[in-house]
Amino acid sequence: MGIPFIEPHIDLGFTENFLTMMRAYPHGKMHLGAEGYASIKEVEIRALDTIFTLHADHEQNASTTVVRGVASTGAHPYVAISSGISALWGRAHGGANESVIAQLEYIGSVENVEAFIERAKDPDDDFRLMGFGHRVYKNFDPRATILKKLQDELQETLNLDSELMAIARRVEEIALSDSYFISRNLYPNVDFYTGIILTALKIPKSMFTPIFVIGRTVGWISQWIEFKQDKTSKIARPRQSYQGE
Ligand SMILES: CC(C)(COP(=O)(O)OP(=O)(O)OC[C@H]1O[C@@H](n2cnc3c(N)ncnc32)[C@H](O)[C@@H]1OP(=O)(O)O)[C@@H](O)C(=O)NCCC(=O)NCCS
C-alpha cells in the first residue's frame, strides 16, 4: 500500500503491535484516522487476538495434513509450512472468509439477498453460500459462537452501519430460519464471522489468508515438532484402492 514500514513498539503486546504496525505512520499518526495510537480500540485488539487464538490449531484439517505429509518426507519446516499455506488458500478452507466478503459484495444489496439464497438452494445451480457449513461440525461451531459475540460488540463500538453489514445480517437471518439450511445442518461457520470482523478491522480481503496463517503457524509448527519427536513416525503413504477397469 506504499506505507512506510513501522518498527514494533516494545511496550505493546503482540496483537496491538501488529495492528499498530499496520496502521501507523512513522511520525506516530495512524494510517486510518489521524487520532494517533489511541485510535486502536481495546475491542479491536481483543477481536484479532481471539481470531489468532481460535485459529491456532484445529486437528487434521486439509492444510495441517499437508504440513504433516510434507514433514514426513524429511523436508525443511519452512517448505512444510509454505505447503500448508497453499492448501489453506482454497475457498473451501482458509480462503473462505475472503470468499464470504467477495460474495456479500457481489450480492450487492439487502433486496438481492433472497434471490441468492434461492440460488444456493437450487440443486442445478452450483452457487453455494460462502461461510455456511463445515466438513466436521454439523452443529453450530463453538468458535463461531465466540466470534459472533465479538462481531456484535465491534459493530456496536465502531458504529459499523454499512450496506455490507446489513447484507451479512440478512443472509444470516434467512439462512438460520430456512428449512433447507436447518435440515442440512448448515450454520454460519468461523469464516462467516472472521470475514466480517477482519473487514471491520479495515484489513483488505486479500490479506485474510495471511492473517489466518499467523494464527495457524503455531499449530502447524507444533504438529511438525510432534511428528519429528515421535520415533515411530513414517513417511505419509495413504493406500490407494483401485476401483476402475
Ligand atoms: C464446508 C463445506 C465444504 C463442507 O462440505 P461437506 O461437509 O462435504 O457438505 P456436502 O458438500 O456434503 O453438503 C451437504 C448438503 O448441503 C449442501 N450445502 C453444503 N454447504 C452449502 C452451502 N454453503 N450453501 C448451500 N448448500 C450447501 C450441499 O449442496 C448438500 O446438499 P444435498 O444434500 O441436497 O446434496 C461446504 O459446506 C461448503 O462448501 N461451504 C461453503 C464454503 C465455506 O464456508 N468453507 C469454509 C469451511 S470452514
The ligand as a MOL file (V3000), in Angstrom:
LIG
                    3D

  0  0  0     0  0            999 V3000
M  V30 BEGIN CTAB
M  V30 COUNTS 48 50 0 0 0
M  V30 BEGIN ATOM
M  V30 1 C -17.5590 -26.5650 4.1510 0
M  V30 2 C -18.1250 -27.4770 3.0740 0
M  V30 3 C -17.0180 -27.6850 2.0070 0
M  V30 4 C -18.4710 -28.8030 3.7420 0
M  V30 5 O -18.9170 -29.6780 2.7760 0
M  V30 6 P -19.4980 -31.1430 3.0860 0
M  V30 7 O -19.4430 -31.4700 4.5310 0
M  V30 8 O -18.7720 -32.0490 2.1610 0
M  V30 9 O -21.0100 -30.9950 2.7460 0
M  V30 10 P -21.6990 -31.5040 1.4180 0
M  V30 11 O -20.9790 -30.9040 0.2430 0
M  V30 12 O -21.7910 -32.9870 1.5080 0
M  V30 13 O -23.1300 -30.8330 1.5310 0
M  V30 14 C -24.2560 -31.4290 2.1570 0
M  V30 15 C -25.5050 -30.7720 1.5990 0
M  V30 16 O -25.5590 -29.3970 1.9800 0
M  V30 17 C -25.4910 -28.5420 0.8330 0
M  V30 18 N -24.5310 -27.4580 1.1580 0
M  V30 19 C -23.3700 -27.5790 1.8500 0
M  V30 20 N -22.8060 -26.3660 2.0290 0
M  V30 21 C -23.6350 -25.4780 1.4120 0
M  V30 22 C -23.5870 -24.0820 1.2600 0
M  V30 23 N -22.5630 -23.3720 1.7730 0
M  V30 24 N -24.5940 -23.4580 0.5850 0
M  V30 25 C -25.6220 -24.1750 0.0870 0
M  V30 26 N -25.7260 -25.5250 0.1980 0
M  V30 27 C -24.7530 -26.1610 0.8610 0
M  V30 28 C -24.9730 -29.4170 -0.2960 0
M  V30 29 O -25.3980 -28.9380 -1.5540 0
M  V30 30 C -25.5810 -30.7500 0.0620 0
M  V30 31 O -26.9490 -30.7010 -0.2800 0
M  V30 32 P -27.7030 -32.0650 -0.7650 0
M  V30 33 O -27.6840 -32.9750 0.4160 0
M  V30 34 O -29.0700 -31.6090 -1.1450 0
M  V30 35 O -26.9080 -32.5970 -1.9290 0
M  V30 36 C -19.3980 -26.8680 2.4320 0
M  V30 37 O -20.4060 -26.7150 3.4100 0
M  V30 38 C -19.1280 -25.5410 1.7040 0
M  V30 39 O -18.7670 -25.5620 0.5240 0
M  V30 40 N -19.3240 -24.3810 2.4080 0
M  V30 41 C -19.0640 -23.0950 1.8390 0
M  V30 42 C -17.5810 -22.7720 1.8870 0
M  V30 43 C -17.1180 -22.4810 3.2900 0
M  V30 44 O -17.7300 -21.7200 4.0190 0
M  V30 45 N -15.9880 -23.1110 3.6590 0
M  V30 46 C -15.3650 -22.9140 4.9620 0
M  V30 47 C -15.4520 -24.1380 5.7900 0
M  V30 48 S -14.8530 -23.8320 7.4250 0
M  V30 END ATOM
M  V30 BEGIN BOND
M  V30 1 1 1 2
M  V30 2 1 2 3
M  V30 3 1 2 4
M  V30 4 1 2 36
M  V30 5 1 4 5
M  V30 6 1 5 6
M  V30 7 2 6 7
M  V30 8 1 6 8
M  V30 9 1 6 9
M  V30 10 1 9 10
M  V30 11 2 10 11
M  V30 12 1 10 12
M  V30 13 1 10 13
M  V30 14 1 13 14
M  V30 15 1 14 15
M  V30 16 1 15 16
M  V30 17 1 15 30
M  V30 18 1 16 17
M  V30 19 1 17 18
M  V30 20 1 17 28
M  V30 21 1 18 19
M  V30 22 1 18 27
M  V30 23 2 19 20
M  V30 24 1 20 21
M  V30 25 1 21 22
M  V30 26 2 21 27
M  V30 27 1 22 23
M  V30 28 2 22 24
M  V30 29 1 24 25
M  V30 30 2 25 26
M  V30 31 1 26 27
M  V30 32 1 28 29
M  V30 33 1 28 30
M  V30 34 1 30 31
M  V30 35 1 31 32
M  V30 36 2 32 33
M  V30 37 1 32 34
M  V30 38 1 32 35
M  V30 39 1 36 37
M  V30 40 1 36 38
M  V30 41 2 38 39
M  V30 42 1 38 40
M  V30 43 1 40 41
M  V30 44 1 41 42
M  V30 45 1 42 43
M  V30 46 2 43 44
M  V30 47 1 43 45
M  V30 48 1 45 46
M  V30 49 1 46 47
M  V30 50 1 47 48
M  V30 END BOND
M  V30 END CTAB
M  END
